[in-house]
């Protein structure tokens, strides 16, 4: 069973940093690839970043490369998204997701992720 709970969102000014966390309260985190997605008002959900189970492979959307860093701490069943140099266009609800079938990949496709958290709001003001 996978249960994902995100936290760390908030309202910040452009240029600021935030770190999102996602805790998996289930029992499969250490063998599960994970990802972050986001959805802005009126837009479709989009891929942000992903990481495989042992952190040996990561993927990033072009729009966040060099600004966001995905990481995980398996001992704490926790996934992170460190966001820096935030822009107003980063405003969205951010979701963490679990890919339980292929632990070695860092997929960019939402269809590969079976479990999703409830989301945390990130708002960046200009």
OpenMM code with the backbone's topology and positions (N, CA, C; nanometers):
from openmm import Vec3, app, unit

residues = "UNK UNK UNK UNK UNK UNK UNK UNK UNK UNK UNK UNK UNK UNK UNK UNK UNK UNK UNK UNK UNK UNK UNK UNK UNK UNK UNK UNK UNK UNK UNK UNK UNK UNK UNK UNK UNK UNK UNK UNK UNK UNK UNK UNK UNK UNK UNK UNK UNK UNK UNK UNK UNK UNK UNK UNK UNK UNK UNK UNK UNK UNK UNK UNK UNK UNK UNK UNK UNK UNK UNK UNK UNK UNK UNK UNK UNK UNK UNK UNK UNK UNK UNK UNK UNK UNK UNK UNK UNK UNK UNK UNK UNK UNK UNK UNK UNK UNK UNK UNK UNK UNK UNK UNK UNK UNK UNK UNK UNK UNK UNK UNK UNK UNK UNK UNK UNK UNK UNK UNK UNK UNK UNK UNK UNK UNK".split()
positions = [
    Vec3(0.0842, -0.1177, 0.0000),
    Vec3(0.0000, 0.0000, 0.0000),
    Vec3(0.0882, 0.1233, 0.0000),
    Vec3(0.0569, 0.2158, -0.0886),
    Vec3(0.1318, 0.3408, -0.0984),
    Vec3(0.0395, 0.4549, -0.0602),
    Vec3(0.0821, 0.5343, 0.0342),
    Vec3(0.0071, 0.6539, 0.0727),
    Vec3(0.1042, 0.7698, 0.0776),
    Vec3(0.0787, 0.8702, -0.0043),
    Vec3(0.1715, 0.9809, -0.0215),
    Vec3(0.1136, 1.1084, 0.0365),
    Vec3(0.1955, 1.1779, 0.1155),
    Vec3(0.1518, 1.3025, 0.1767),
    Vec3(0.2571, 1.4096, 0.1496),
    Vec3(0.2180, 1.5131, 0.0751),
    Vec3(0.3093, 1.6224, 0.0428),
    Vec3(0.2996, 1.7342, 0.1462),
    Vec3(0.4073, 1.8097, 0.1565),
    Vec3(0.4087, 1.9285, 0.2416),
    Vec3(0.5166, 2.0225, 0.1914),
    Vec3(0.5154, 2.1442, 0.2443),
    Vec3(0.6209, 2.2393, 0.2121),
    Vec3(0.5828, 2.3499, 0.1165),
    Vec3(0.4623, 2.3436, 0.0638),
    Vec3(0.4197, 2.4491, -0.0265),
    Vec3(0.3957, 2.5798, 0.0471),
    Vec3(0.3742, 2.6860, -0.0291),
    Vec3(0.3477, 2.8151, 0.0319),
    Vec3(0.3506, 2.9264, -0.0695),
    Vec3(0.3448, 3.0485, -0.0168),
    Vec3(0.3479, 3.1688, -0.0986),
    Vec3(0.4848, 3.2338, -0.0829),
    Vec3(0.5548, 3.2511, -0.1947),
    Vec3(0.6869, 3.3127, -0.1918),
    Vec3(0.6982, 3.4137, -0.3049),
    Vec3(0.8011, 3.4969, -0.2950),
    Vec3(0.8263, 3.5931, -0.4013),
    Vec3(0.9170, 3.5310, -0.5072),
    Vec3(0.9108, 3.5864, -0.6247),
    Vec3(0.9976, 3.5396, -0.7320),
    Vec3(1.1438, 3.5470, -0.6876),
    Vec3(1.2186, 3.4425, -0.7226),
    Vec3(1.3587, 3.4350, -0.6852),
    Vec3(1.3845, 3.3576, -0.5566),
    Vec3(1.2797, 3.3300, -0.4836),
    Vec3(1.2942, 3.2586, -0.3566),
    Vec3(1.3091, 3.1083, -0.3797),
    Vec3(1.3278, 3.0390, -0.2694),
    Vec3(1.3423, 2.8932, -0.2722),
    Vec3(1.2388, 2.8288, -0.1812),
    Vec3(1.2046, 2.7055, -0.2146),
    Vec3(1.1163, 2.6244, -0.1318),
    Vec3(1.1611, 2.4804, -0.1440),
    Vec3(1.1366, 2.4032, -0.0399),
    Vec3(1.1611, 2.2597, -0.0479),
    Vec3(1.0319, 2.1867, -0.0171),
    Vec3(0.9882, 2.1078, -0.1132),
    Vec3(0.8721, 2.0230, -0.0935),
    Vec3(0.9160, 1.8869, -0.0429),
    Vec3(0.8307, 1.8280, 0.0391),
    Vec3(0.8553, 1.6935, 0.0895),
    Vec3(0.7351, 1.6057, 0.0590),
    Vec3(0.7613, 1.4790, 0.0452),
    Vec3(0.6547, 1.3817, 0.0229),
    Vec3(0.6903, 1.2568, 0.1024),
    Vec3(0.6067, 1.2248, 0.1981),
    Vec3(0.6293, 1.1068, 0.2809),
    Vec3(0.5396, 0.9937, 0.2334),
    Vec3(0.5986, 0.8787, 0.2177),
    Vec3(0.5230, 0.7585, 0.1831),
    Vec3(0.4987, 0.6812, 0.3115),
    Vec3(0.3755, 0.6796, 0.3557),
    Vec3(0.3436, 0.6114, 0.4802),
    Vec3(0.3198, 0.4622, 0.4590),
    Vec3(0.3377, 0.4164, 0.3358),
    Vec3(0.3242, 0.2745, 0.3068),
    Vec3(0.4544, 0.2004, 0.3312),
    Vec3(0.4718, 0.0873, 0.2662),
    Vec3(0.5857, 0.0010, 0.2960),
    Vec3(0.6716, -0.0294, 0.1745),
    Vec3(0.6541, 0.0438, 0.0643),
    Vec3(0.7249, 0.0097, -0.0584),
    Vec3(0.8189, 0.1190, -0.1080),
    Vec3(0.8389, 0.2238, -0.0303),
    Vec3(0.9108, 0.3410, -0.0803),
    Vec3(1.0501, 0.3074, -0.1298),
    Vec3(1.1239, 0.2255, -0.0563),
    Vec3(1.2637, 0.2006, -0.0904),
    Vec3(1.2798, 0.1290, -0.2237),
    Vec3(1.1756, 0.0655, -0.2730),
    Vec3(1.1836, -0.0061, -0.4003),
    Vec3(1.0985, 0.0589, -0.5082),
    Vec3(1.0665, 0.1849, -0.4911),
    Vec3(0.9725, 0.2539, -0.5790),
    Vec3(1.0359, 0.3772, -0.6411),
    Vec3(1.0207, 0.3897, -0.7718),
    Vec3(1.0599, 0.5144, -0.8368),
    Vec3(0.9546, 0.6204, -0.8061),
    Vec3(0.9985, 0.7458, -0.7987),
    Vec3(0.9098, 0.8537, -0.7566),
    Vec3(0.9192, 0.9719, -0.8516),
    Vec3(0.8167, 1.0543, -0.8488),
    Vec3(0.8193, 1.1717, -0.9345),
    Vec3(0.7389, 1.2856, -0.8764),
    Vec3(0.7643, 1.4036, -0.9321),
    Vec3(0.6865, 1.5238, -0.9010),
    Vec3(0.6206, 1.5733, -1.0293),
    Vec3(0.4951, 1.6100, -1.0163),
    Vec3(0.4198, 1.6710, -1.1248),
    Vec3(0.3546, 1.7972, -1.0706),
    Vec3(0.3058, 1.8812, -1.1591),
    Vec3(0.2362, 2.0016, -1.1149),
    Vec3(0.1224, 2.0339, -1.2099),
    Vec3(0.0263, 2.1048, -1.1558),
    Vec3(-0.0869, 2.1472, -1.2366),
    Vec3(-0.1239, 2.2896, -1.1992),
    Vec3(-0.1153, 2.3771, -1.2972),
    Vec3(-0.1528, 2.5168, -1.2799),
    Vec3(-0.2997, 2.5343, -1.3170),
    Vec3(-0.3643, 2.6386, -1.2669),
    Vec3(-0.5061, 2.6604, -1.2976),
    Vec3(-0.5295, 2.6689, -1.4481),
    Vec3(-0.6258, 2.5940, -1.4951),
    Vec3(-0.6612, 2.5958, -1.6362),
    Vec3(-0.5660, 2.5213, -1.7265),
    Vec3(-0.4667, 2.4533, -1.6679),
    Vec3(-0.3690, 2.3811, -1.7502),
    Vec3(-0.3695, 2.2339, -1.7137),
    Vec3(-0.3147, 2.1534, -1.8022),
    Vec3(-0.3030, 2.0114, -1.7750),
    Vec3(-0.1853, 1.9856, -1.6797),
    Vec3(-0.1950, 1.8731, -1.6135),
    Vec3(-0.0852, 1.8325, -1.5256),
    Vec3(0.0403, 1.8083, -1.6095),
    Vec3(0.1550, 1.8511, -1.5582),
    Vec3(0.2794, 1.8346, -1.6320),
    Vec3(0.3876, 1.7761, -1.5437),
    Vec3(0.4776, 1.7079, -1.6076),
    Vec3(0.5925, 1.6455, -1.5411),
    Vec3(0.6889, 1.7526, -1.4920),
    Vec3(0.7462, 1.7289, -1.3739),
    Vec3(0.8477, 1.8194, -1.3193),
    Vec3(0.9815, 1.7473, -1.3045),
    Vec3(0.9826, 1.6380, -1.2293),
    Vec3(1.1067, 1.5653, -1.2046),
    Vec3(1.0751, 1.4239, -1.1587),
    Vec3(1.1731, 1.3345, -1.1776),
    Vec3(1.1562, 1.1971, -1.1328),
    Vec3(1.2904, 1.1404, -1.0906),
    Vec3(1.2834, 1.0348, -1.0088),
    Vec3(1.4052, 0.9726, -0.9565),
    Vec3(1.3803, 0.8248, -0.9381),
    Vec3(1.4796, 0.7438, -0.9695),
    Vec3(1.4583, 0.6011, -0.9506),
    Vec3(1.4850, 0.5616, -0.8054),
    Vec3(1.4709, 0.4342, -0.7758),
    Vec3(1.4687, 0.3927, -0.6359),
    Vec3(1.6006, 0.4142, -0.5639),
    Vec3(1.7124, 0.4055, -0.6372),
    Vec3(1.8411, 0.4210, -0.5716),
    Vec3(1.9079, 0.5545, -0.6025),
    Vec3(1.8317, 0.6467, -0.6593),
    Vec3(1.8810, 0.7811, -0.6911),
    Vec3(1.9905, 0.7825, -0.7956),
    Vec3(2.0028, 0.6759, -0.8731),
    Vec3(2.1067, 0.6706, -0.9764),
    Vec3(2.0602, 0.7296, -1.1084),
    Vec3(1.9318, 0.7568, -1.1198),
    Vec3(1.8776, 0.8152, -1.2421),
    Vec3(1.7732, 0.9192, -1.2068),
    Vec3(1.7854, 1.0356, -1.2682),
    Vec3(1.6871, 1.1422, -1.2488),
    Vec3(1.6470, 1.2007, -1.3838),
    Vec3(1.5301, 1.2591, -1.3858),
    Vec3(1.4801, 1.3268, -1.5054),
    Vec3(1.4199, 1.4600, -1.4629),
    Vec3(1.4309, 1.5587, -1.5506),
    Vec3(1.3754, 1.6905, -1.5216),
    Vec3(1.3068, 1.7471, -1.6454),
    Vec3(1.2023, 1.8229, -1.6219),
    Vec3(1.1431, 1.9006, -1.7298),
    Vec3(1.2405, 2.0119, -1.7669),
    Vec3(1.2414, 2.0480, -1.8934),
    Vec3(1.3332, 2.1533, -1.9384),
    Vec3(1.3111, 2.2839, -1.8631),
    Vec3(1.1871, 2.3103, -1.8286),
    Vec3(1.1529, 2.4375, -1.7645),
    Vec3(1.2091, 2.4515, -1.6239),
    Vec3(1.2510, 2.3398, -1.5628),
    Vec3(1.3009, 2.3464, -1.4248),
    Vec3(1.4467, 2.3039, -1.4128),
    Vec3(1.5059, 2.2594, -1.5207),
    Vec3(1.6460, 2.2156, -1.5159),
    Vec3(1.7351, 2.3281, -1.4676),
    Vec3(1.8241, 2.2935, -1.3746),
    Vec3(1.9153, 2.3920, -1.3198),
    Vec3(1.8572, 2.4712, -1.2044),
    Vec3(1.7269, 2.4612, -1.1824),
    Vec3(1.6628, 2.5341, -1.0719),
    Vec3(1.6056, 2.4394, -0.9668),
    Vec3(1.5573, 2.3245, -1.0089),
    Vec3(1.4957, 2.2285, -0.9174),
    Vec3(1.5852, 2.1058, -0.9048),
    Vec3(1.5833, 2.0466, -0.7865),
    Vec3(1.6578, 1.9235, -0.7623),
    Vec3(1.5691, 1.8240, -0.6900),
    Vec3(1.5566, 1.7060, -0.7468),
    Vec3(1.4806, 1.5993, -0.6825),
    Vec3(1.5780, 1.5096, -0.6070),
    Vec3(1.5361, 1.4653, -0.4904),
    Vec3(1.6187, 1.3747, -0.4118),
    Vec3(1.5283, 1.2904, -0.3237),
    Vec3(1.5859, 1.1911, -0.2615),
    Vec3(1.5082, 1.1040, -0.1742),
    Vec3(1.5946, 1.0552, -0.0599),
    Vec3(1.5290, 1.0257, 0.0481),
    Vec3(1.5949, 0.9695, 0.1656),
    Vec3(1.5180, 0.8438, 0.2021),
    Vec3(1.5673, 0.7314, 0.1527),
    Vec3(1.4925, 0.6065, 0.1692),
    Vec3(1.4760, 0.5668, 0.3157),
    Vec3(1.5725, 0.5995, 0.3982),
    Vec3(1.5619, 0.5643, 0.5403),
    Vec3(1.4454, 0.6355, 0.6073),
    Vec3(1.4019, 0.7473, 0.5462),
    Vec3(1.2906, 0.8235, 0.6025),
    Vec3(1.1648, 0.8156, 0.5169),
    Vec3(1.1697, 0.7307, 0.4137),
    Vec3(1.0542, 0.7180, 0.3235),
    Vec3(1.0098, 0.8536, 0.2691),
    Vec3(1.1058, 0.9383, 0.2379),
    Vec3(1.0744, 1.0756, 0.2007),
    Vec3(1.1375, 1.1149, 0.0680),
    Vec3(1.0579, 1.1803, -0.0128),
    Vec3(1.0987, 1.2380, -0.1396),
    Vec3(1.1013, 1.3898, -0.1243),
    Vec3(1.1998, 1.4536, -0.1895),
    Vec3(1.2123, 1.5987, -0.1805),
    Vec3(1.2137, 1.6611, -0.3200),
    Vec3(1.1741, 1.7871, -0.3227),
    Vec3(1.1933, 1.8695, -0.4411),
    Vec3(1.2436, 2.0041, -0.3930),
    Vec3(1.3717, 2.0286, -0.4125),
    Vec3(1.4295, 2.1573, -0.3782),
    Vec3(1.4108, 2.2508, -0.4970),
    Vec3(1.3410, 2.3597, -0.4740),
    Vec3(1.3107, 2.4546, -0.5807),
    Vec3(1.3788, 2.5872, -0.5507),
    Vec3(1.4553, 2.6378, -0.6453),
    Vec3(1.5218, 2.7654, -0.6271),
    Vec3(1.4932, 2.8543, -0.7483),
    Vec3(1.5264, 2.9816, -0.7318),
    Vec3(1.5007, 3.0793, -0.8386),
    Vec3(1.3588, 3.0661, -0.8918),
    Vec3(1.2651, 3.0610, -0.8006),
    Vec3(1.1266, 3.0391, -0.8398),
    Vec3(1.0726, 3.1551, -0.9228),
    Vec3(0.9866, 3.1190, -1.0163),
    Vec3(0.9259, 3.2159, -1.1069),
    Vec3(0.7739, 3.2109, -1.0920),
    Vec3(0.7053, 3.3177, -1.1277),
    Vec3(0.5586, 3.3137, -1.1198),
    Vec3(0.4986, 3.1972, -1.1984),
    Vec3(0.5625, 3.1586, -1.3067),
    Vec3(0.5089, 3.0479, -1.3860),
    Vec3(0.5271, 2.9116, -1.3201),
    Vec3(0.5959, 2.9078, -1.2073),
    Vec3(0.6050, 2.7840, -1.1288),
    Vec3(0.4838, 2.7660, -1.0382),
    Vec3(0.3981, 2.8646, -1.0327),
    Vec3(0.2782, 2.8565, -0.9505),
    Vec3(0.1905, 2.7409, -0.9964),
    Vec3(0.1585, 2.6516, -0.9031),
    Vec3(0.0809, 2.5325, -0.9360),
    Vec3(0.0583, 2.4510, -0.8089),
    Vec3(-0.0276, 2.3527, -0.8209),
    Vec3(-0.0362, 2.2489, -0.7185),
    Vec3(0.0643, 2.1415, -0.7575),
    Vec3(0.1487, 2.1066, -0.6633),
    Vec3(0.2543, 2.0078, -0.6876),
    Vec3(0.2152, 1.8747, -0.6248),
    Vec3(0.2284, 1.7693, -0.7054),
    Vec3(0.1917, 1.6352, -0.6623),
    Vec3(0.3127, 1.5434, -0.6669),
    Vec3(0.3274, 1.4608, -0.5654),
    Vec3(0.4250, 1.3538, -0.5772),
    Vec3(0.3512, 1.2272, -0.6201),
    Vec3(0.4240, 1.1388, -0.6835),
    Vec3(0.3633, 1.0192, -0.7387),
    Vec3(0.4624, 0.9033, -0.7321),
    Vec3(0.4078, 0.7824, -0.7269),
    Vec3(0.4885, 0.6615, -0.7137),
    Vec3(0.4709, 0.5710, -0.8349),
    Vec3(0.5829, 0.5267, -0.8886),
    Vec3(0.5876, 0.4314, -0.9992),
    Vec3(0.6318, 0.2983, -0.9404),
    Vec3(0.5368, 0.2124, -0.9088),
    Vec3(0.5686, 0.0908, -0.8330),
    Vec3(0.6109, -0.0266, -0.9214),
    Vec3(0.6011, -0.0118, -1.0528),
    Vec3(0.6269, -0.1270, -1.1404),
    Vec3(0.7688, -0.1337, -1.1954),
    Vec3(0.8316, -0.0170, -1.2134),
    Vec3(0.9660, -0.0129, -1.2715),
    Vec3(1.0545, 0.0751, -1.1845),
    Vec3(1.1166, 0.0158, -1.0865),
    Vec3(1.1908, 0.0945, -0.9881),
    Vec3(1.3170, 0.1576, -1.0451),
    Vec3(1.3688, 0.1039, -1.1560),
    Vec3(1.4955, 0.1520, -1.2112),
    Vec3(1.4811, 0.2762, -1.2985),
    Vec3(1.3615, 0.3068, -1.3408),
    Vec3(1.3462, 0.4184, -1.4330),
    Vec3(1.3094, 0.5462, -1.3590),
    Vec3(1.3297, 0.6570, -1.4260),
    Vec3(1.2855, 0.7879, -1.3791),
    Vec3(1.1959, 0.8426, -1.4900),
    Vec3(1.0760, 0.7895, -1.4930),
    Vec3(0.9855, 0.8185, -1.6041),
    Vec3(0.9353, 0.9625, -1.6024),
    Vec3(0.9103, 1.0142, -1.7204),
    Vec3(0.8534, 1.1477, -1.7351),
    Vec3(0.7036, 1.1426, -1.7651),
    Vec3(0.6486, 1.0217, -1.7756),
    Vec3(0.5086, 1.0050, -1.8173),
    Vec3(0.4183, 0.9823, -1.6971),
    Vec3(0.3129, 1.0601, -1.6871),
    Vec3(0.2220, 1.0472, -1.5737),
    Vec3(0.1527, 0.9115, -1.5727),
    Vec3(0.1354, 0.8509, -1.6892),
    Vec3(0.0665, 0.7214, -1.6948),
    Vec3(0.1462, 0.6104, -1.6280),
    Vec3(0.2752, 0.6319, -1.6074),
    Vec3(0.3598, 0.5316, -1.5432),
    Vec3(0.3502, 0.5359, -1.3913),
    Vec3(0.2841, 0.6353, -1.3371),
    Vec3(0.2755, 0.6529, -1.1925),
    Vec3(0.1365, 0.6125, -1.1447),
    Vec3(0.1340, 0.5164, -1.0536),
    Vec3(0.0077, 0.4589, -1.0113),
    Vec3(-0.0535, 0.5269, -0.8894),
    Vec3(0.0293, 0.5823, -0.8057),
    Vec3(-0.0205, 0.6412, -0.6813),
    Vec3(0.0169, 0.7888, -0.6755),
    Vec3(-0.0763, 0.8681, -0.6218),
    Vec3(-0.0590, 1.0129, -0.6187),
    Vec3(-0.0947, 1.0680, -0.4821),
    Vec3(-0.0235, 1.1737, -0.4434),
    Vec3(-0.0597, 1.2436, -0.3224),
    Vec3(-0.1718, 1.3421, -0.3477),
    Vec3(-0.2071, 1.4150, -0.2431),
    Vec3(-0.3194, 1.5086, -0.2534),
    Vec3(-0.2769, 1.6443, -0.3075),
    Vec3(-0.1472, 1.6696, -0.3111),
    Vec3(-0.0958, 1.7943, -0.3661),
    Vec3(-0.0692, 1.9004, -0.2616),
    Vec3(0.0238, 1.9881, -0.2939),
    Vec3(0.0540, 2.1031, -0.2089),
    Vec3(0.0681, 2.2258, -0.2992),
    Vec3(0.0096, 2.3363, -0.2562),
    Vec3(0.0051, 2.4561, -0.3392),
    Vec3(0.1348, 2.5353, -0.3276),
    Vec3(0.1887, 2.5728, -0.4421),
    Vec3(0.3025, 2.6642, -0.4479),
    Vec3(0.2591, 2.7864, -0.5277),
    Vec3(0.2718, 2.9030, -0.4658),
    Vec3(0.2354, 3.0276, -0.5322),
    Vec3(0.3558, 3.1206, -0.5298),
    Vec3(0.3951, 3.1667, -0.6477),
    Vec3(0.5101, 3.2555, -0.6602),
    Vec3(0.4611, 3.3903, -0.7110),
    Vec3(0.4816, 3.4918, -0.6310),
    Vec3(0.4374, 3.6256, -0.6702),
    Vec3(0.5510, 3.7008, -0.7386),
    Vec3(0.5119, 3.7908, -0.8263),
    Vec3(0.6136, 3.8664, -0.9022),
    Vec3(0.6521, 3.9945, -0.8306),
] * unit.nanometer
topology = app.Topology()
chain = topology.addChain("A")
for resn in residues:
    res = topology.addResidue(resn, chain)
    for name in ("N", "CA", "C"):
        topology.addAtom(name, app.Element.getBySymbol(name[0]), res)
